[in-house]
Amino acid sequence: MSSPKSPREPDDLPPFVAFASRHSAVIFFVLMLAVASFEGVALFAAKRRDARSAAAAPVQAADAVYRNARVWTGDSAQPAAEALVLRDGRLLFVGSSDSAARYVGPNTVVLDLEGRRVVPGFIDAHWHLSTTSSADLNGAGSVTEIASRLAAWAVGRSRDAWIVGRGWTATDFPDRQPHRRHLDALYADRPVLLTDRDGHQVVVNSAALRLANITRASKDPDGGRIVRDADGSPTGVLQESAASLVRRLVPPPTPADIARRIDELSRDAAALGITMVQEMSGRAPRGQVFDALREAAAADSLRLRWYVSVPFSPDVADSVLRRYVTLADSLRGPWLRFWVAKGMLDGTVDARTAAMLSPYVGTTDRGLPFMTDAALRRGVQRYDSAGLQVALHAIGDRAIRQALDAFEAVQRTKGVRDTRHRIEHVEVPDPQDVPRFRTLGVVASTQALFATPDVTTLQNYAPLLGPERAARSNHFKQFDDAGVVQAFGSDHPVFPMHVMRGIHVAVNRTTVEGTPRGGWYPDGRITLDAALRHFTRDAAYAAFLDAQVGTLRAGMLADFVVLDRDPFALPTDSLFTVQVERTVVGGRTSYLRGANVGASPAGRPMRPR
């Protein structure tokens, strides 16, 4: 009798996955030939087109010419090129290196990229500006490690200052149950507030509960939950709006702190190839954050383009709505724009606050809806009538359907228009609702790294959903197959704003270590080409900026990224290793590996070192 096979052996995998496992080298070779052939044909066509127009086109001397590159343009009319010609922050010409030579004048900077891959600048379609410093608890794995990171963060700070951290998950605590007693053992008298990875719940110690006057007699606030022990005592876990009962007590950052964070995070984003962020915090457009962004835009010192949200509220005053419209009309420059209103319909799966059509496994809990259907429809109608884009956080299938119903109600009243309303995260849609996105013209704003099969996903997220719902969660291919515009983001700081890792997960559905073998629900995988498109052209479309950025063609803003290796020439399990050599925004180098690009990126392009 033969010995039983390991459950990880290829014969136990689906037929296509098993075939790919046995013949991966052959498949990889064939794919590389196909890519090379496609690019060769595209470049030949581009050279013929360049040659025909060279004699007729008046030539302007360029500011810079990037030549000898392998350009993935994202433009179906001209998918590949060898050179980019820049003038006044825009692309003057995209085509062959030979044709680009005619744009070289006495003051033109010419940069030979030596065959490196160039792609449009990455756009993070869902990102948050975190204005306060806190201990990084991502991947801690245990209370002991949390304690170590908090102690390291607290060094040099006042002994009576709050201890603040972010990034924990339920699996970091015994029995997946965070509790104040774990923090009381570390800090008995000093207040502690630790935000979870998703940002939808906190765990605090007894000192923080006392300062907030949260007791057994306290009632849950609207849209929030005070988690309690069997005797009714608060456990220290505060979900959704209940977290604000303690958060409001933490001293706010100073204007200098905020300006420094904007610059620090912009540097980090540029190093990852990001040229625009769509800030989805939904802050009121006033106060320190707004002032810091506006001042930086006026001083022309922003490294990235910012598309910033205002709050969505069904009961917004007419005067406030008019102010949002005035703001959107007045700030439409190349570096800072306001045009989208961000609302919240539910919480998260890990906190069991995402609104579901059926209960979480082993419970009677269907989540925590934040708005009634009537209120939501009223609000969407008002913002839509004002000409503002609406972006609704909806993770559970019930909340997603609620959002789609509200957008459909607007269309029934006003007809089909190019509103590009969005649903953010859209993690667990009901299959019946997926085609509705295309029908209604709604953008699916998803996060590639959300499909990471890490310990939290496998031991908390998936068990709460059960196999049927887990199989369709963060299933990016279902949107592509349905012809839906899908914009990728990170939800930073929930997940890192690491684009190539996000692409790796979307293409492989594995961790960077390659687990689980064959991918987590692998039928949700998408192609590298599709993943790049979602981080570029589709993300630009989601912000009404696809005529300016997201593809590389003449007339577009000169936003692009030079990669150290060609992801199309690598096995897919190595995609996460690709790094950024150079990031260019509006013709300016905002990041160059190995160089210190100053606080103001203004000036001529830097030469490679």
Secondary structure, DSSP 8 states (H G I E B T S, - for coil): ------TTSGGGS-HHHHHHHHTHHHHHHHHHHHHHHHHHHHHHHHHHHHHHHHTTS-----SEEEES-EEE---TTS-EESEEEEETTEEEEEE-HHHHGGG--TT-EEEE-TT-EEEE-EEEEEE----S--EE-TT--SHHHHHHHHHHHHTTS-TTS-EEEEEE-GGGSGGG---HHHHHTT-SSS-EEEEETTSSEEEE-HHHHHHHT--TT----TTEEEEE-TTS-EEEEEEEGGGHHHHTTS----HHHHHHHHHHHHHHHHHTTEEEEEE-S---S-SHHHHHHHHHHHTT--SSEEEEEEE--TT--HHHHHHHHHHHHH-BSSSEEEEEEEEE----TTTT-S--SS--TTSS------S-HHHHHHHHHHHHHTT-EEEEEE-SHHHHHHHHHHHHHHHHHH-------EEEE--S--GGGHHHHHHHT-EEEEEGGGG---HHIIIIIHHHH-HHHHHTTT-HHHHHHTT--EEEE--BTSS---HHHHHHHHHH-S-TT--STT-SSGGG---HHHHHHHTTHHHHHHTT-TTTSSS--TTSB--EEEESS-GGGS-GGGGGG--EEEEEETTEEEEETTS---SS--SS-----
